[in-house]
Amino acid sequence: MNLTIKPSKVAGSVTAPPSKSYMQRAIALAVLSHKPTIISNLSDCNDCRAAIGVAKSLGCEVDLSDAELKIVPPVNGLSGSHLHCGESGLALRMFTPVASLLGSEVMLTGEGSLQQRPVGFMEDTLRQLGVDIQSDKGLLPIKVKGPMKGGKATVDGSVSSQFLTGLLIALPTLKNDTVLTVNNLTSRPYIDMTLQIMRDFGVVVENADYEQFTIKGSQQYVNAKYRVEGDWSGAAAFIVAAAIAGTLKISGLNPQSAQADRAIMDVLRLTGTQFAFDADNCLIVNKNDNLQSFKFDATDCPDLFPVVAALAANCKGKSAIAGVHRLTHKESNRAEAIRRELGKLGICVEFEGDSMVVTGGPISGGTASACNDHRMAMSLALCALTASSAVTIEGTECVGKSYPGFFDDLEKVLIID
């Protein structure tokens, strides 16, 4: 689906969507819980639907309504032979260790860009933990056969933190203790999210500076009710929209969240943008007519790259965003997609080592592709707000991966010039 957005101001209120990262983690913990779990403030995105499908495939009873998701784990233990993870990298990498708890072979598959995202880095660690594992030359499908054992293992954290999340979630359910040594961990805030929600479900892991994790066995997950907090990743688009084009009141965000993309507030400070939380914990962001260029390290929050690039396009001078190496294995080759598609709108994006350099200046109208990447679609929508003429975005349906209602929410706050 193509969508045309005219140059516009923004004004009004918007509610942050539920966090798909927290919701998927909550589903995994509910699957491993010893009692039924009710999850509220649900995300209807494709990634969360994929995680719900995995829960069903593992034998859980699932009752889904508009308001709540109830997951009842099977009385006789998890079972299943095929887990389809959609296009969700987190679901794949998180549920692979969960599937490795089973004593029978389980095949994990996916679709779209997930079929090209690496899985081979999981193999050595799982073999150290007693799992038989086979992939298709480092790609899907992947087959695992447990049961996984405790003990000691080394984890390569350089590609993604999502596999470590899966291990941390699965290993406390074993009888034996486990010590994980982690090398070159990226995206530490996402591990903070994992450890936080595990604590919410009654399980504790010892973390030694993100280099070693000691996991006691025979722990049990229990949390009868869990409410998913608002998503800083999705909200970041509206935060940038306000900074460049108006004033917005954004509700539903946790100011103390462990989410990595809360770092968007650090970027706002660098640009000189005014923002504050009110008494109701709503974030108020006001347009800055004199946005300053900035240097920002997005290594631990790579999902911010597209919207931060759109912000940089509206700043004076050149802004540098570090951490480009984190963008290769996303829904698109996201670094190249940003350079190419923003370039179609007259925005100069260059690479200097591991940094993306964006030169602020006039943004032209035109047509650009979302590249089947939900965050690219949001970035292009932001560029359209301050363009000289309308921007047509090709393939906007991809926002369904994380934020199906994004364009509906955007339309509600648009004031066309």
C-alpha positions as CSV (number, residue, x, y, z in Angstrom):
1,M,0.0,0.0,0.0
2,N,1.2,3.5,-0.9
3,L,0.5,6.5,1.2
4,T,1.0,10.2,0.4
5,I,1.7,12.6,3.3
6,K,1.7,16.4,2.7
7,P,3.9,18.9,4.6
8,S,2.1,19.3,8.0
9,K,2.3,20.5,11.5
10,V,1.4,18.2,14.4
11,A,-0.7,19.0,17.5
12,G,-2.7,17.1,20.1
13,S,-2.3,13.9,22.0
14,V,-1.3,10.3,21.2
15,T,-0.9,7.2,23.3
16,A,2.3,5.1,23.0
17,P,1.6,1.7,21.6
18,P,2.2,-1.3,23.8
19,S,5.8,-2.6,23.8
20,K,6.1,-5.6,21.5
21,S,9.5,-6.4,23.2
22,Y,7.9,-6.7,26.6
23,M,4.8,-8.5,25.3
24,Q,6.8,-11.1,23.6
25,R,9.0,-11.7,26.7
26,A,5.8,-11.9,28.8
27,I,4.4,-14.6,26.4
28,A,7.6,-16.6,26.8
29,L,7.5,-16.4,30.6
30,A,3.8,-17.3,30.6
31,V,4.6,-20.4,28.5
32,L,7.1,-21.5,31.1
33,S,5.0,-20.5,34.1
34,H,3.5,-23.0,36.5
35,K,0.2,-21.1,36.6
36,P,-2.1,-19.3,34.1
37,T,-1.0,-15.8,33.2
38,I,-3.2,-12.9,32.1
39,I,-1.4,-10.2,30.0
40,S,-3.1,-6.8,29.4
41,N,-2.4,-3.7,27.3
42,L,-1.8,-5.8,24.3
43,S,0.0,-5.1,21.0
44,D,-1.8,-6.3,17.9
45,C,1.4,-6.2,15.8
46,N,2.6,-9.1,13.6
47,D,5.5,-10.0,15.9
48,C,3.3,-10.4,18.9
49,R,0.9,-12.5,16.9
50,A,3.8,-14.7,15.9
51,A,4.7,-15.2,19.6
52,I,1.1,-16.1,20.4
53,G,1.2,-18.7,17.7
54,V,4.4,-20.2,19.1
55,A,2.7,-20.5,22.5
56,K,-0.2,-22.4,20.9
57,S,2.3,-24.6,19.0
58,L,4.0,-25.5,22.3
59,G,0.7,-26.8,23.7
60,C,-0.5,-23.8,25.7
61,E,-4.2,-23.0,25.9
62,V,-4.5,-19.4,24.6
63,D,-7.6,-17.2,25.1
64,L,-7.2,-13.8,23.3
65,S,-9.7,-10.9,23.6
66,D,-9.3,-7.2,22.8
67,A,-8.3,-6.5,26.4
68,E,-6.5,-9.5,27.6
69,L,-4.4,-12.5,26.6
70,K,-4.7,-15.6,28.9
71,I,-2.0,-18.3,28.6
72,V,-2.4,-21.6,30.4
73,P,0.6,-23.8,30.1
74,P,0.0,-27.5,29.5
75,V,-0.3,-29.7,32.6
76,N,1.9,-32.4,31.2
77,G,4.7,-30.1,30.0
78,L,5.4,-28.4,26.7
79,S,5.3,-30.2,23.4
80,G,5.4,-29.4,19.8
81,S,7.4,-30.1,16.6
82,H,7.1,-26.9,14.5
83,L,7.3,-23.3,15.7
84,H,6.7,-20.7,13.1
85,C,8.1,-17.3,14.2
86,G,6.7,-15.1,11.4
87,E,9.2,-12.3,10.7
88,S,10.1,-11.8,14.3
89,G,13.8,-12.1,15.1
90,L,13.1,-11.9,18.9
91,A,10.6,-14.7,18.7
92,L,13.0,-16.9,16.8
93,R,16.0,-16.3,19.0
94,M,14.1,-16.3,22.3
95,F,12.0,-19.5,21.6
96,T,15.0,-21.5,20.2
97,P,16.3,-22.0,23.8
98,V,12.8,-22.6,25.1
99,A,12.3,-25.3,22.4
100,S,15.6,-26.8,23.4
101,L,14.1,-27.7,26.8
102,L,12.0,-30.4,25.1
103,G,13.3,-33.9,24.6
104,S,12.0,-34.2,21.1
105,E,13.0,-32.5,17.9
106,V,11.5,-29.1,17.2
107,M,11.9,-27.2,13.9
108,L,11.7,-23.4,13.9
109,T,10.9,-21.5,10.8
110,G,10.1,-18.0,9.7
111,E,9.1,-15.9,6.7
112,G,10.2,-12.7,4.8
113,S,13.4,-11.1,5.9
114,L,13.8,-13.5,8.9
115,Q,14.8,-16.2,6.4
116,Q,18.0,-14.3,5.7
117,R,18.9,-13.3,9.2
118,P,21.7,-15.3,10.9
119,V,21.0,-18.1,13.3
120,G,24.3,-19.9,13.2
121,F,25.8,-18.0,16.1
122,M,23.4,-19.9,18.4
123,E,24.7,-23.4,17.5
124,D,27.9,-23.6,19.5
125,T,26.4,-22.4,22.7
126,L,23.4,-24.8,22.6
127,R,25.7,-27.7,21.8
128,Q,27.7,-26.8,24.9
129,L,24.5,-27.1,26.8
130,G,23.7,-30.6,25.4
131,V,21.4,-29.7,22.6
132,D,21.5,-31.3,19.2
133,I,21.1,-28.4,16.7
134,Q,21.2,-28.0,12.9
135,S,20.6,-25.0,10.7
136,D,20.7,-24.5,6.9
137,K,24.2,-23.1,6.6
138,G,23.5,-20.6,9.4
139,L,20.0,-19.8,8.2
140,L,16.5,-21.1,8.7
141,P,15.1,-23.6,9.2
142,I,16.7,-24.6,12.4
143,K,16.1,-27.9,14.3
144,V,16.8,-28.5,17.9
145,K,16.6,-31.5,20.2
146,G,17.1,-31.3,23.9
147,P,16.6,-31.6,26.7
148,M,19.0,-28.7,27.4
149,K,21.3,-29.2,30.4
150,G,22.8,-26.8,32.8
151,G,26.5,-26.3,33.4
152,K,28.9,-23.8,31.7
153,A,28.7,-22.2,28.2
154,T,30.0,-19.3,26.3
155,V,27.8,-16.9,24.3
156,D,28.7,-14.7,21.4
157,G,26.8,-11.5,22.1
158,S,28.1,-9.5,19.1
159,V,25.3,-10.2,16.6
160,S,22.3,-9.8,18.9
161,S,21.3,-9.9,22.6
162,Q,18.0,-11.7,21.7
163,F,19.5,-15.2,21.9
164,L,20.9,-14.4,25.4
165,T,17.5,-13.3,26.4
166,G,16.1,-16.7,25.4
167,L,18.8,-18.5,27.3
168,L,18.2,-16.4,30.4
169,I,14.5,-17.1,30.2
170,A,14.8,-20.9,29.6
171,L,17.7,-21.9,31.9
172,P,16.2,-21.1,35.3
173,T,13.6,-23.9,34.7
174,L,16.4,-26.6,34.6
175,K,17.2,-28.6,37.7
176,N,20.9,-27.7,37.5
177,D,22.6,-24.3,37.8
178,T,24.2,-22.6,34.7
179,V,27.0,-20.1,34.3
180,L,27.0,-18.2,31.0
181,T,30.1,-16.3,29.9
182,V,29.2,-13.6,27.4
183,N,31.6,-12.0,24.9
184,N,31.1,-8.7,23.1
185,L,27.5,-8.1,24.2
186,T,25.5,-5.6,22.3
187,S,22.3,-3.8,23.3
188,R,22.7,-4.2,27.1
189,P,19.5,-2.3,27.8
190,Y,17.5,-5.2,26.2
191,I,19.1,-7.6,28.7
192,D,18.1,-5.2,31.4
193,M,14.5,-5.5,30.1
194,T,14.8,-9.3,30.2
195,L,16.1,-9.4,33.7
196,Q,13.5,-6.9,34.9
197,I,10.5,-8.9,33.5
198,M,12.0,-12.1,34.9
199,R,12.0,-10.5,38.3
200,D,8.4,-9.5,37.8
201,F,7.7,-13.2,37.3
202,G,9.7,-14.2,40.4
203,V,13.0,-15.4,38.9
204,V,16.4,-13.8,39.7
205,V,19.6,-14.1,37.7
206,E,23.1,-12.9,39.0
207,N,24.6,-10.5,36.5
208,A,28.4,-9.8,36.7
209,D,28.9,-6.7,34.5
210,Y,27.1,-8.4,31.6
211,E,30.1,-10.7,31.1
212,Q,29.0,-13.5,33.3
213,F,25.4,-14.6,34.3
214,T,24.9,-17.1,37.0
215,I,21.5,-18.8,36.7
216,K,20.2,-20.9,39.6
217,G,18.1,-23.9,38.6
218,S,14.7,-25.1,39.8
219,Q,13.2,-21.6,39.8
220,Q,9.5,-21.1,38.9
221,Y,7.8,-18.3,36.9
222,V,4.6,-17.1,38.5
223,N,2.8,-13.8,37.7
224,A,-1.0,-14.0,37.6
225,K,-1.4,-10.6,35.9
226,Y,1.1,-8.6,33.8
227,R,0.5,-5.3,32.1
228,V,2.7,-4.4,29.1
229,E,4.2,-0.9,29.3
230,G,4.2,1.6,26.5
231,D,6.7,1.3,23.7
232,W,9.5,3.9,23.4
233,S,10.4,2.6,20.0
234,G,7.0,3.5,18.5
235,A,6.7,6.6,20.5
236,A,10.0,7.9,19.3
237,A,8.5,8.7,15.9
238,F,5.9,11.0,17.5
239,I,8.6,12.5,19.8
240,V,10.6,13.4,16.7
241,A,7.5,14.6,14.9
242,A,6.8,17.1,17.7
243,A,10.4,18.3,17.8
244,I,10.3,19.1,14.1
245,A,6.7,20.0,13.4
246,G,4.6,21.0,16.5
247,T,3.6,20.1,20.0
248,L,2.4,16.7,21.2
249,K,1.4,15.1,24.4
250,I,2.4,11.5,24.5
251,S,0.9,9.2,27.2
252,G,1.6,5.7,28.2
253,L,5.3,5.8,28.6
254,N,7.3,4.8,31.7
255,P,9.9,7.5,32.4
256,Q,12.1,5.0,34.2
257,S,11.7,2.3,31.6
258,A,14.6,-0.2,30.9
259,Q,13.8,0.1,27.2
260,A,16.8,1.0,25.1
261,D,14.9,3.5,23.0
262,R,14.2,5.7,25.9
263,A,17.6,7.2,24.8
264,I,15.6,9.3,22.3
265,M,15.4,11.8,25.1
266,D,19.2,12.0,25.1
267,V,19.0,12.9,21.4
268,L,16.4,15.6,22.1
269,R,18.7,17.2,24.7
270,L,21.5,17.3,22.2
271,T,19.4,19.1,19.7
272,G,18.2,21.7,22.3
273,T,14.6,20.5,22.2
274,Q,12.3,21.3,25.1
275,F,10.4,18.4,26.7
276,A,9.0,17.4,30.1
277,F,6.8,14.9,31.8
278,D,3.7,16.4,33.4
279,A,2.0,15.3,36.7
280,D,0.2,12.5,34.9
281,N,3.5,11.1,33.4
282,C,2.6,12.3,29.9
283,L,5.5,13.5,27.8
284,I,5.1,16.9,26.4
285,V,7.4,17.8,23.4
286,N,7.6,21.2,21.8
287,K,8.9,22.1,18.3
288,N,12.4,23.5,18.2
289,D,12.9,26.0,15.4
290,N,16.7,25.9,16.0
291,L,17.6,22.2,16.0
292,Q,21.3,21.8,16.7
293,S,23.3,19.1,15.0
294,F,24.5,16.3,17.3
295,K,26.7,13.2,17.8
296,F,25.0,10.2,19.2
297,D,26.0,6.6,19.7
298,A,23.1,4.3,18.8
299,T,25.0,1.0,19.2
300,D,22.8,-0.1,22.1
301,C,19.6,1.3,20.5
302,P,19.8,0.6,16.7
303,D,16.1,0.7,16.2
304,L,16.3,4.5,16.7
305,F,18.5,5.0,13.6
306,P,15.7,5.7,11.1
307,V,13.8,8.3,13.2
308,V,17.0,9.9,14.5
309,A,18.2,10.2,10.9
310,A,14.9,12.0,10.1
311,L,15.5,14.3,13.0
312,A,19.1,15.0,11.9
313,A,17.8,15.9,8.4
314,N,16.0,18.8,10.1
315,C,19.0,20.0,12.1
316,K,21.6,22.6,11.2
317,G,24.8,21.2,9.9
318,K,26.0,17.6,10.0
319,S,25.0,15.1,12.6
320,A,26.8,11.8,13.3
321,I,25.1,8.6,14.5
322,A,27.4,5.8,15.5
323,G,26.7,2.1,15.4
324,V,26.1,1.5,11.7
325,H,27.4,-2.1,12.1
326,R,24.2,-3.0,14.0
327,L,22.0,-2.3,11.0
328,T,23.0,-5.0,8.6
329,H,20.7,-7.8,9.8
330,K,17.4,-5.9,10.2
331,E,14.2,-6.1,8.2
332,S,16.2,-4.3,5.5
333,N,19.9,-3.6,5.2
334,R,18.8,-0.6,7.2
335,A,21.9,1.6,6.8
336,E,21.8,1.4,3.0
337,A,18.0,1.8,3.0
338,I,18.3,5.0,5.0
339,R,21.0,6.4,2.7
340,R,19.2,5.5,-0.5
341,E,15.6,6.3,0.4
342,L,16.2,9.6,2.3
343,G,18.5,10.5,-0.6
344,K,15.5,10.4,-2.9
345,L,14.1,13.3,-0.8
346,G,17.3,15.3,-1.1
347,I,18.8,14.3,2.2
348,C,22.5,13.7,2.2
349,V,23.4,10.5,4.1
350,E,27.1,9.4,4.1
351,F,29.1,6.8,6.1
352,E,32.3,7.6,7.9
353,G,33.6,4.4,9.5
354,D,30.9,3.1,11.8
355,S,29.0,6.4,11.8
356,M,26.2,7.6,9.6
357,V,26.6,11.3,8.8
358,V,23.4,13.2,8.0
359,T,23.5,16.7,6.6
360,G,20.6,18.9,7.5
361,G,18.9,21.0,4.9
362,P,15.9,21.4,2.7
363,I,13.9,18.2,2.3
364,S,12.2,17.7,-1.1
365,G,9.0,15.9,-1.9
366,G,9.0,12.8,-4.0
367,T,8.5,9.0,-3.7
368,A,10.5,6.6,-1.5
369,S,10.2,3.0,-0.5
370,A,9.7,1.7,3.1
371,C,11.8,-1.3,2.0
372,N,9.5,-3.7,3.9
373,D,10.9,-2.1,7.0
374,H,8.5,-0.7,9.6
375,R,11.0,1.7,11.0
376,M,11.9,3.0,7.5
377,A,8.2,3.7,6.9
378,M,8.0,5.8,10.1
379,S,11.2,7.7,9.2
380,L,9.9,8.6,5.8
381,A,6.6,9.8,7.3
382,L,8.6,12.2,9.5
383,C,10.6,13.5,6.6
384,A,7.3,14.3,4.8
385,L,6.2,16.6,7.6
386,T,8.8,19.2,6.8
387,A,9.3,18.5,3.1
388,S,8.8,21.2,0.4
389,S,6.0,19.1,-1.1
390,A,4.1,15.8,-0.6
391,V,6.0,12.5,-0.1
392,T,4.6,9.2,-1.3
393,I,5.8,6.2,0.8
394,E,5.6,2.8,-1.0
395,G,4.8,-0.3,1.1
396,T,3.4,1.3,4.2
397,E,1.7,-1.9,5.3
398,C,5.0,-3.1,6.8
399,V,4.3,-1.0,10.0
400,G,2.1,-4.0,10.9
401,K,5.3,-5.7,12.2
402,S,5.5,-3.5,15.3
403,Y,2.8,-0.7,15.2
404,P,-0.2,-1.4,13.0
405,G,-2.0,1.8,14.0
406,F,0.9,4.1,13.3
407,F,-0.5,5.9,10.3
408,D,-3.9,6.2,11.9
409,D,-2.4,7.8,15.0
410,L,-0.3,10.1,12.8
411,E,-3.4,11.2,10.8
412,K,-5.2,12.2,14.1
413,V,-2.5,14.7,15.0
414,L,-1.7,16.2,11.5
415,I,-2.5,19.8,10.7
416,I,-1.9,20.2,7.0
417,D,-0.3,23.5,6.0
